[in-house]
Amino acid sequence: MKLTFLGAVHEVTGSCTLLEACGKHILIDCGLEQGPDIYENCEIPVPAMDIDAVLLTHAHMDHSGKIPALVAQGYKGPIYATEATRRLCAIMLRDSAHIQEFEAQWRNRKAQRSGQPFYVPLYTMADAERAISQFMGYPYGETIEIFPGISIRFSDAGHLLGSASIYVEIQEEEKRSILFSGDVGNQNRPLIRDPQAPPVADYVVVESTYGDRLHGERPDYVSQIASIMQDTFDRGGNLVIPSFAIGRTQELLYLMRIIKEEKLLRGHEDFTVYVDSPLAVEATRIYSAGLTDYYDQETLALLAKGIDPINFPGLCLSVTADQSKLINEDRRPKVILSASGMCEAGRIRHHLKHNLWRGDSTILFVGYQSEGTVGRKLLEGADTVRLFGEEITVKARILRLAGSSGHADRDMLTGWLAQMGQKPKKVFVNHGDDEVCDGFARHLEETLGVSATAPFSGDEYDLLTGECTARGVVVKITKVSDGRRRANTIFDKLLAAGKRLLRIIEGSRGLSNKELARFTDQIESLCDKYSKK
C-alpha cells in the first residue's frame, strides 16, 4: 500500500500521483505542466498498460491534460470522474489535441526547411477520442467499488463545475483511507456551491496554490467590474480579460448579466461582450445544459424563473478565426473575454497585441498567473512584452480583480481541513509554488497540530506506517545567470519583507485608530515613493 508523488509537487501544475494497493496501480490526475518548470518530474514508474484506473478530480488541463498521452502509450482502463467533468473533458481534450496537432504541423514546416528532426505531438485527436470513450461519469456522494478492496467517493470541491475531492478507501491487510483534495474552491462564487466538508481520512493530499496568502474580504464584484467597465468605456477603450475558458469565463458572464440587467453603466447600457474562444463557447453551452446537480441555490432559483444565468443581450460568441478577427475591427468600446488565462497561448495574445499599446484600454486579470508567464510579467509591471516575435509596448491599464481566485486561500484551506473533526495521520501538501508548499505544511503543523510534509517528485510513502520509503532525485531545471540569480535573491528578500509586513498588518487590528492611521500613512508614503520609479 504505497503512494508515489509525481507531478504538481513544489509546483502548481502537472498534477499526478500514483496509488498502489490491492495489487492495482491507480493514477490520481494526469495533468499537463503549464508555464516554466522549476523541478524535473520523474516518469510514471509503471508502463501505461499496467495502470488499472485513473481518478480525475476535475477538467482543468493541469489535472487532465496528459490523459490522452497516457492512452497513446497503451492505457486502456477506466477514467473515473463526475458527470460534469466527463462532459467538460470531452471538449477540453479535443481542443488540446487540436492544439497539439496544429503546433506539430507548424514546427514540422520549419523543420522541413531547416533540415531539423520532425516534431511528434504529445497526442493526436484520435488519442483524445479514445480517452474520452474511457470516461465514466458519477454523481457526488455515491460509493463506487472500482476493485475488490478499493472504493472511491466524489465530494464537491467547489472549484469548477463538477470539480471533486476524491475519498479512497482501501481494505488490504489493514484498512486505510486517503483523501485527495483536488483544487479546493474559493467561497461564495457564482453558479457553483462552496466546497463540501471533507470526510475523515487517514491521509490527506491537499493543494496549496494560495497557501501563503489571504484573499481578504470578498469584494462586491459586480460594482468593481462595472466601475472598471465605465472608466474604460468612457475613455473609448476596450476591457480585455484573459480568462480560463472553463469556469472563470462563465462566472464573469454571470456577473455581466447582472450589470446589464441592472443598467449599472451610464451611457453604455447596450455594451457588447465577446467570448472569443471556441472552447469557452462550448463550455458555456455545457454550463447551460441543465446540470442542476452542480449549481448553487441562487442559480437554481434563476433557472426556476426561466432565466439563463450566463446569457444576455449583447453577448457575442466567437468561434471561427474570421469572427475573431472582426472583433478588433469593431471600434466601439467592448469587453473581450478570451483564452488562455495566463496569456501563453490562444486568441488572447492577438487581443493583447491590439490593445496593450492603447492607453485607453484595460487588461483585467481574474485568475492565478504562474511565474514566468506573460500574464505574470504584465502584473509585475513589464514595460513591454513579446508577442508573435514583436515587442509590444504596454500602455494599457493593467488591473487585477481582487479576491477573484477560484482557489481557497490559506485560511480557507486550513478551515476545510479542520472540518474533518479528527486529525489525519499525515497531510501531504502539493500543488503550490516551491516555498509555498513547505510554508503551508509548517502552517498546518502549527495551527492544526497535524503531521504535514511537502513531498518532491519521486517520493514514496508507505500508507501502513506513514513513513517515506524512498526519496526522488530533486533536480532544479531553471537556469539563470549569476547576475540574475543575485537579483532574484535580493528580490526574494524584498518579497519576504513584504510578507512579513502583511502579517504585521493582519495582527494590527487591535491598535487604536490613531496608531492605525499613522501606520497607514507610513505605508502609503513608501508606496508613493516607489510607484514613481
Disulfide bonds with the S-S distance in Angstrom:
none
